[in-house]
């Protein structure tokens, strides 16, 4: 669950994310970033490191209307 506040931490609201389209076995444990640019919020959730998958959600409202907009697969490096 992810909670956000827009009043200096006086009140918190849970945001609802639709995970349809992520596929099986896709897990998200890190908040990579949350930014607001030109009235549009972008939330990036990821796995344990930047080489893993990331899911990008966007909304024009901090507390509702979040949609999955992109899935990124990071580069995987192997030793050898």
C-alpha positions in Angstrom: 0.0 0.0 0.0 1.1 3.5 -0.8 -0.1 6.6 1.1 0.3 10.2 0.0 -0.3 13.6 1.6 -0.9 17.0 0.1 -1.3 19.0 3.3 2.0 18.7 5.1 1.3 15.3 6.6 -1.9 16.4 8.4 -3.9 13.7 6.5 -2.9 10.7 4.5 -4.7 8.9 1.7 -4.1 5.5 0.2 -3.6 5.6 -3.6 -5.1 2.8 -5.6 -2.9 1.4 -8.4 -4.3 -1.0 -11.0 -1.7 -3.7 -11.6 -3.4 -5.2 -14.6 -0.9 -5.7 -17.4 2.1 -6.4 -15.2 2.1 -10.1 -15.8 2.7 -13.0 -13.5 5.7 -13.0 -11.2 6.1 -9.2 -11.3 6.8 -7.9 -7.9 7.4 -4.3 -6.8 9.1 -3.4 -3.5 10.7 0.0 -4.1 9.4 3.4 -4.7 12.0 4.7 -7.2 10.5 8.2 -7.6 7.4 10.3 -7.4 7.5 13.5 -9.4 5.1 16.2 -10.5 5.8 18.0 -13.8 3.3 20.3 -15.4 0.3 19.1 -13.4 1.1 15.4 -14.1 2.3 13.0 -11.5 4.6 10.1 -12.3 5.2 7.3 -9.9 7.9 4.7 -10.6 7.9 1.5 -8.7 10.7 -1.1 -9.1 12.3 -4.2 -7.9 15.4 -4.5 -5.7 17.9 -2.8 -8.0 17.9 -0.6 -11.1 18.7 -3.6 -13.3 15.3 -5.1 -12.7 11.8 -4.3 -13.9 10.1 -1.0 -13.2 6.4 0.0 -13.5 5.5 3.6 -14.4 2.2 5.0 -13.2 0.8 8.4 -14.1 -2.1 10.6 -12.9 -3.2 14.2 -13.0 -4.5 13.8 -9.4 -2.2 12.8 -6.5 -4.8 10.7 -4.8 -6.8 9.0 -7.6 -6.8 8.2 -11.3 -3.5 6.3 -11.4 -2.9 4.3 -14.6 -0.1 2.0 -15.6 1.6 3.7 -18.5 4.8 1.8 -19.1 6.8 -1.3 -18.0 10.6 -1.0 -18.2 13.1 -3.9 -18.2 16.5 -2.8 -17.0 19.7 -4.2 -18.4 20.9 -7.4 -16.8 24.6 -7.7 -16.3 26.3 -11.0 -15.8 29.8 -11.8 -14.6 32.1 -13.7 -16.9 
